[in-house]
Amino acid sequence: MDHLVDNFINYITVEKGLANNTIESYSRDLKQFTDFISGFGILEIAQLTKQNILEFMNHLKQHGKRPTTISRNITTLRNFFRFLVREKVIEIDFSKYFEIPHIYKKLPEVLSITEINNLLDSPDHSTNLGLRDKAMFELLYASGLRVSELLSIESADLNFEMGYIRVLGKGSKERIVPVGSIALEWCRKYINESRPKLIIGSSHTSLMFLNRDGHALSRQGFWKIIKHYAKKAGILKKISPHVIRHSFATHLLENDADLRAVQEMLGHSDISTTQIYTHVSNKMLRDVYKRTHPRSELEDDKK
């Protein structure tokens, strides 16, 4: 069984070009599945039955796994079994036995324009790390990059003259995203003044954003940074690493940006993923209306 998993992981790495985080998730999900069925003495794919699939599904539910986690597990296994069918390793497509649980799509947390400005103004840009953080936040809000994309860019990916950044997104898909002059100037300042001081004494790297030791900044490191500045800015909302990306998309749509254009900038393959931000935008408009319009609700409702 292990060699089939290895073949599949090699396929999604080399041929599909999936992101490292996705590949790691697939590997964990498949290990969990193979560990479970090996407990029943199943070591070869030919021994697998529909009943084993159903038992694994029940196992996930009984152990209190969230619907989103179960859904991800199912997606992994569906793709694995479809790969095995395509490679003619098995004849029965076990993927049809998996039922994805209904998932309530929680609207992403979004910062107001005032909160975004407070967050972007929080770093002390007179220090090397503060200037780095200022440049990171300005670039994120100007472009809507994923955190993984931000941490993977190189200085050469920024075109200061034309005002855009070249991004390698999910599935190694390249896209060009416009960047405003304010963010570009902060990035230029960081590249010229702070980055050379951070990289001194460390191994050479072409990555743009570095940690205090001159090495690649990790996702965990970025997470700590944004939490620190959110607290400093007095933001009480629940902060996620992608809160600036969510705010970028919502603020564009609030100002009548074309949904397809926002989809392109975010790098979404499916426009339905982008449409969730229209719901966020509509909710914010309703909240403003209820809070400010004198006849938004009956007097009895206000008591």
Phi, psi and omega in degrees: 000321184299322182292331177290320176297316179299319179297319180293316179297321177296321180297312182287339178279308187276309186276319181274336178064037181290158181293154181303319180298320179293317180297318178297320178296316178301316181298316179296316181297318181290325177295318178300319181292313182293325176296320182295310184287335177293336176295341177259011179081014181268110182245344180241147182297332181293340181276348186289140178231168177301322181300321178298322179297313181296322178295322178294320177300315178296323178301316180297316182293318183292335179268016172069025178293139179292152179306323180294322179291316178298318180299319179294318177302315182295318178301317178300310184291323176301312180295324179296311182290325176295325176296317181294323177294315181298325179275002179062030175280323178229158178260326181276126178272095182293346183299334182288348180272354181268130176248121180283126180294152177293132181242124174282120182281107177284133179292137181293148176290136182230140177270146174289168179298322177297316180295320177299315179299319178296319179294314182293334180269358185288321183296142175275096188281010173276351177254160181297313181289324178296320178292322175301312182295320177299314180296319179299310183296317180297318180293319179299313183289333180281337188236339181071026181295153167289155180300318180298325178290318179302315185284351180259350185285153175248159181304326182291345179286342179272128175254099185291328183288316183270343177077051176210168176232140177266126186237136173257105187266205181298142181067022181057031178274127181272140174218157178250126183239130177292148179227133181288163185294327180297311180297320180298320181293320178293323177294318178298317180297317179296314182298321184279325189254315188262318185301317179300328180284329179286328186274349181301129176083357180253170175293146185294136173218145179266357179298145186284312185259123187241158175275184185295341179266003179084012179254177182300136176281130183273165176298320179296321178297317178296320180301316178295321181296311184291326176295319180300313183285329177296318177295317180297325181278358179075026180275121185265349181293157177289118186265136173240162179302333184262015184298326180289321177298315178299318181293320177306309183295316182295317181294325176297313182291327176297333180258027171069028175293148178291132184300320180294323179294319178296320177303315180297316182294323181282341181079028178279131177282333181242127183293339179296332176293322179288328185296339179300331180288337175290327177292321177298314181298316179296320179297318180296322178295319179296319180297317178297317181298312181297326184282332190244335183278128185296339181239037182283339179206162180293151180301322181297329180289336183278344185280000000 
